Amino acid sequence: MANPDAVRQAVERFAAALETVGLQRMPARVFAFILIDDAETYSAKDLAEGLGVSAASISGAVRQLVEGRLIFRESVPGTRADQFRVNDDDLWGTILRSRFQMLDQLIDTVDGAVRLLGVGTPGARRMMETQAWFEFNRDTLGQLLDDWGAQRDRRTEEIAGRLSG
């Protein structure tokens, strides 16, 4: 088990980095804590205690993370409590796979706008480029996930080797 002070410091550093790419402060802290701490699942109480915040501040953060498909909510049988976790079998592959549905929804929405606008206006051109960008992302995401699956273990082992040797 990691040193609790090291865990807190790592959580705050990673959360700050997540904030720079658009995650709000509390969801960033919760996500960082779930990634860095050693437990497999967390209650809202566990998260609040681990981060030294109120349980009320956890509620909105986990809702955003669940909606963004960064974490999963699981019911605890026989209670009204929920547990939260990441997919440890393929953390980032799982997160990226959840983006397919989001991209398909965006493509459908933009396609409808493009059909309404037609061609020949700056707005239509920007929307067609937006549709092309989303389609490109959807099409290349599958290959990225295949490549990640083939390299994940090797790359993770390389990092472990650099740290231990």
C-alpha positions as CSV (number, residue, x, y, z in Angstrom):
1,M,0.0,0.0,0.0
2,A,1.3,3.4,-0.9
3,N,2.2,6.1,1.6
4,P,-1.0,8.1,2.3
5,D,0.9,11.4,2.0
6,A,2.3,10.3,-1.4
7,V,-1.2,9.3,-2.5
8,R,-2.7,12.7,-1.5
9,Q,0.1,14.5,-3.3
10,A,-0.2,12.4,-6.5
11,V,-4.0,12.9,-6.5
12,E,-3.7,16.7,-6.3
13,R,-1.0,16.8,-9.0
14,F,-3.0,14.6,-11.4
15,A,-6.2,16.4,-10.6
16,A,-4.6,19.7,-11.5
17,A,-3.4,18.2,-14.8
18,L,-7.0,17.0,-15.5
19,E,-8.3,20.5,-14.8
20,T,-6.0,21.9,-17.5
21,V,-7.8,19.6,-20.1
22,G,-11.3,20.7,-19.0
23,L,-12.4,18.5,-16.1
24,Q,-13.9,20.5,-13.3
25,R,-12.0,20.5,-10.0
26,M,-14.0,18.1,-7.8
27,P,-14.6,15.5,-10.6
28,A,-10.9,15.7,-11.4
29,R,-10.0,15.0,-7.8
30,V,-12.4,12.1,-7.5
31,F,-11.2,10.5,-10.7
32,A,-7.6,11.0,-9.7
33,F,-8.3,9.5,-6.3
34,I,-10.0,6.4,-7.8
35,L,-7.1,5.9,-10.2
36,I,-4.4,6.3,-7.6
37,D,-5.8,4.8,-4.5
38,D,-5.5,1.0,-4.1
39,A,-9.2,0.0,-3.4
40,E,-11.3,-1.6,-6.2
41,T,-14.6,0.2,-5.3
42,Y,-15.5,3.3,-3.4
43,S,-18.6,4.5,-1.6
44,A,-19.4,8.3,-1.6
45,K,-18.2,8.2,2.0
46,D,-14.9,6.6,1.1
47,L,-14.3,9.2,-1.5
48,A,-15.2,12.1,0.8
49,E,-12.9,10.7,3.5
50,G,-10.1,10.0,1.1
51,L,-10.3,13.5,-0.3
52,G,-11.1,15.3,3.0
53,V,-14.3,16.9,1.6
54,S,-18.0,16.7,2.4
55,A,-20.1,13.9,1.1
56,A,-22.3,16.5,-0.6
57,S,-19.4,17.6,-2.8
58,I,-18.9,14.1,-3.9
59,S,-22.4,13.6,-5.3
60,G,-22.1,16.1,-8.2
61,A,-18.6,14.9,-9.0
62,V,-19.5,11.2,-9.3
63,R,-22.6,12.1,-11.3
64,Q,-20.4,14.0,-13.9
65,L,-17.9,11.1,-14.0
66,V,-20.6,8.5,-14.4
67,E,-22.3,10.5,-17.2
68,G,-18.9,11.0,-18.9
69,R,-18.4,7.3,-18.6
70,L,-15.1,7.7,-16.7
71,I,-16.3,5.7,-13.8
72,F,-19.1,3.2,-13.2
73,R,-21.8,3.1,-10.6
74,E,-22.8,-0.2,-9.1
75,S,-25.6,-0.9,-6.6
76,V,-24.7,-2.7,-3.4
77,P,-27.2,-5.5,-2.9
78,G,-29.5,-5.1,0.1
79,T,-28.6,-1.4,0.6
80,R,-29.4,1.9,-1.0
81,A,-25.7,2.6,-1.3
82,D,-23.8,2.8,-4.5
83,Q,-20.2,1.9,-5.2
84,F,-18.0,3.5,-7.8
85,R,-15.1,2.0,-9.8
86,V,-13.1,2.1,-13.0
87,N,-12.7,-0.9,-15.3
88,D,-9.4,-2.2,-14.2
89,D,-9.3,-4.8,-17.0
90,D,-8.8,-2.1,-19.6
91,L,-9.2,1.4,-18.0
92,W,-8.5,3.6,-21.0
93,G,-9.8,1.2,-23.7
94,T,-13.2,1.2,-21.8
95,I,-13.3,4.9,-21.6
96,L,-12.5,5.3,-25.3
97,R,-15.0,2.7,-26.4
98,S,-17.7,4.7,-24.7
99,R,-16.9,7.6,-27.0
100,F,-18.2,5.7,-30.1
101,Q,-21.8,6.3,-29.1
102,M,-21.0,10.0,-28.3
103,L,-19.4,10.4,-31.7
104,D,-22.3,8.7,-33.5
105,Q,-24.7,11.1,-31.8
106,L,-22.6,14.1,-32.8
107,I,-22.3,12.9,-36.4
108,D,-26.1,12.5,-36.6
109,T,-26.7,15.9,-35.2
110,V,-24.2,17.6,-37.4
111,D,-25.4,15.7,-40.4
112,G,-28.9,17.1,-39.8
113,A,-27.5,20.6,-39.6
114,V,-25.5,20.1,-42.8
115,R,-28.6,18.9,-44.6
116,L,-30.6,22.0,-43.5
117,L,-27.8,24.4,-44.5
118,G,-26.9,22.8,-47.8
119,V,-23.6,24.0,-49.4
120,G,-22.2,27.3,-50.3
121,T,-22.1,29.2,-47.1
122,P,-19.3,29.6,-44.5
123,G,-21.5,28.0,-41.8
124,A,-22.2,25.0,-44.0
125,R,-18.5,24.6,-44.8
126,R,-17.6,24.7,-41.1
127,M,-20.3,22.2,-40.3
128,M,-19.2,19.9,-43.1
129,E,-15.7,20.0,-41.8
130,T,-17.0,19.3,-38.3
131,Q,-18.9,16.3,-39.6
132,A,-15.8,15.1,-41.4
133,W,-13.7,15.5,-38.2
134,F,-16.1,13.5,-36.1
135,E,-16.3,10.8,-38.8
136,F,-12.5,10.7,-39.0
137,N,-12.3,10.3,-35.2
138,R,-14.9,7.6,-35.1
139,D,-13.2,5.7,-37.9
140,T,-9.7,5.9,-36.5
141,L,-10.7,5.2,-32.9
142,G,-11.3,1.6,-33.7
143,Q,-7.7,1.2,-35.0
144,L,-6.3,3.1,-32.0
145,L,-8.1,0.7,-29.6
146,D,-6.7,-2.3,-31.5
147,D,-3.2,-0.8,-31.4
148,W,-3.6,-0.1,-27.7
149,G,-4.8,-3.6,-26.9
150,A,-1.8,-5.0,-28.6
151,Q,0.7,-2.7,-26.8
152,R,-0.9,-2.0,-23.4
153,D,0.8,-4.7,-21.4
154,R,4.2,-4.3,-23.0
155,R,4.2,-0.5,-22.5
156,T,3.0,-0.8,-18.9
157,E,5.7,-3.4,-18.2
158,E,8.3,-1.1,-19.7
159,I,7.3,1.7,-17.4
160,A,7.5,-0.6,-14.4
161,G,11.0,-1.7,-15.5
162,R,12.1,1.9,-15.8
163,L,10.9,2.6,-12.2
164,S,12.4,-0.5,-10.7
165,G,15.7,-0.5,-12.5
